[in-house]
Amino acid sequence: MRSFISFTKKEWLFHMRSGKITVILLIFLLLGIMNPAIAKLTPWMLEAMSESLSEAGMTVSEVTVDAMTSWVQFFKNAPMGLIVFVLIEASIFTDEYRMGTMVMILTKGIKRYKVILAKASVMTVLWSGAYWLSFAVTYGYNSYFWDNSVAQSLIPSVVYWWLFGMLCTVLILFFSAIMKGTTSVLLGVGASVLFFYILTLFAKVKKFSPALLMDGNSLIYGAEDAEAYVPAVMVTSVLVLALTAASIPLFNKRQV
Amino acid sequence: MLVIKGLKKSFGDKDVLRGLDLTVPAGSIFGFIGKNGAGKTTTMKAILGLMKADGGSITVNGEDVVYGQTLTNKYIGYLPDVPEFYGFMTAREYLAFSAGISEMNCDNLSARIEELLTLVGLGEEKHRIKGYSRGMKQRLGIAQALLSEPLLLICDEPTSALDPVGRKEILDILLSLKGKTTVLFSTHILADVERICTDVAFLDGGVITLQGSPAEIKKKYRSDEYCIETECASHMELIAKQFPNVKISGETEATFSLADTELFAVMEFAASNRIPLPKLQRLEPSLESLFLEVKEK
């Protein structure tokens, strides 16, 4: 346990001193502020553009914004935050392979699964902290300006999105156990997400695709019930556990 | 301390290790010699369980080394040729971290860290590692390798990337471990081995071609050549005239082999002709010349 704690502490120290935590938290904080800000500014922006729009034959009628507008923005901006997170964290293993620091660690007798679990725990806490920070900021502003109760199934929709982010985090772990470079890890994660997205295009398997969890808007508008996402939640949860478990023997067999 | 039997490893079509047998006695400073690409690093990575061997067995302190598991690494301290550390840490933070991940039991870790940093000449260093020179990293590498007081210290070409001053510093530190820690020290710089090693093994063609103490090996391959020096050129001319097989190598210097020239005959001739001989010495082979000789055979 002591070796796991020491390695986890090292990961946090690295994330703090390299500025990664600051960048990730700032971006998610900014996204959290942007969601209600864009909603609040929408009428003003449309009014400012009304003249040019009318010249193009479009008429701008009175625009009403509420918490829904802000939550729609939340689900539009969440992928941006996730992409930044994946880009920053994709090198969490590969930098150690490239620089040779992993060899120094493994020759100290630490069991390899502890390295996997320490890095997984740090990424999980970081993703969760950043994501829920963004949610809390949006929720707080929405409560101040409007009424959050207009959004249906809000909590399931944001939890589902968080779970999709967890899957991407575990994909980083999995591809880091088998790939050598950061680009390969990014391609692996990207290809997996693309595969999940393609699954949603087929009616028969759509409900099982983890990519369905990104469609929070259908839930908050009431177009879908939270229960409709349960198969996708189950598949995603199983994938998170299975990929984490698979990463351990793969990393054990890896020649560092 | 370390026993390797029949170790085999190939990379594609290339057989790097072809049944390597090696025994490193406890307490020795063991020079593991081979040219670049001979398989020294491959052997060391196999000892550390970092590389899967195609065949053979390795035991450290009587326990089998298993690839992918690092249980025997608790006995080992490892210093790679170019040790890499976390640049965002200080030397003290890195050593404390190393103690943590190796679950080292130490009543006074801070004192142990200070002791080691002083030993390697980094006692006053407070900066983060990212600003360290290669020599400083090498010295920190030794400190981290010795932190857990390992039974076996494995150094993979620790001096190859250093300038002469850095080389001397590292060799002095390794020499100071004599009798306390078993050191397996790979290198292609034979002068370093001659300076500090109690035992050596030559790795060539994937097998050990020669093993023993430097003195034993030199004795086994002892040269029958002598070097002779006179005070003036005319004396040397007299000797050369009397002994035609003497090879003149300078105005007052020459060498001869016992195979064709008798030592006592030369000495008697010098005495009877009142020729002073400031130098009459058997030519000891260097490890380098032995290595080349064995390699050619």
Chai-1 contact restraints between the chains, C-beta under 6 A:
chainA,res_idxA,chainB,res_idxB,connection_type,confidence,min_distance_angstrom,max_distance_angstrom,comment,restraint_id
A,R2,B,G100,contact,1.0,0.0,6.0,A-B,restraint_1
A,R2,B,E103,contact,1.0,0.0,6.0,A-B,restraint_2
A,S3,B,I101,contact,1.0,0.0,6.0,A-B,restraint_3
A,S3,B,E103,contact,1.0,0.0,6.0,A-B,restraint_4
A,S6,B,F97,contact,1.0,0.0,6.0,A-B,restraint_5
A,S6,B,G100,contact,1.0,0.0,6.0,A-B,restraint_6
A,S6,B,I101,contact,1.0,0.0,6.0,A-B,restraint_7
A,F7,B,I101,contact,1.0,0.0,6.0,A-B,restraint_8
A,K10,B,F97,contact,1.0,0.0,6.0,A-B,restraint_9
A,F14,B,F88,contact,1.0,0.0,6.0,A-B,restraint_10
A,R17,B,F88,contact,1.0,0.0,6.0,A-B,restraint_11
A,M99,B,E84,contact,1.0,0.0,6.0,A-B,restraint_12
A,G100,B,E84,contact,1.0,0.0,6.0,A-B,restraint_13
A,T101,B,E84,contact,1.0,0.0,6.0,A-B,restraint_14
A,L106,B,T70,contact,1.0,0.0,6.0,A-B,restraint_15
A,T107,B,L48,contact,1.0,0.0,6.0,A-B,restraint_16
A,T107,B,N73,contact,1.0,0.0,6.0,A-B,restraint_17
A,T107,B,Y78,contact,1.0,0.0,6.0,A-B,restraint_18
A,K108,B,S98,contact,1.0,0.0,6.0,A-B,restraint_19
A,K108,B,I101,contact,1.0,0.0,6.0,A-B,restraint_20
A,K108,B,S102,contact,1.0,0.0,6.0,A-B,restraint_21
A,G109,B,T70,contact,1.0,0.0,6.0,A-B,restraint_22
A,G109,B,N73,contact,1.0,0.0,6.0,A-B,restraint_23
A,G109,B,K74,contact,1.0,0.0,6.0,A-B,restraint_24
A,G109,B,S102,contact,1.0,0.0,6.0,A-B,restraint_25
A,I110,B,I101,contact,1.0,0.0,6.0,A-B,restraint_26
A,N252,B,G68,contact,1.0,0.0,6.0,A-B,restraint_27
A,K253,B,G68,contact,1.0,0.0,6.0,A-B,restraint_28
A,Q255,B,M51,contact,1.0,0.0,6.0,A-B,restraint_29
A,V256,B,L50,contact,1.0,0.0,6.0,A-B,restraint_30
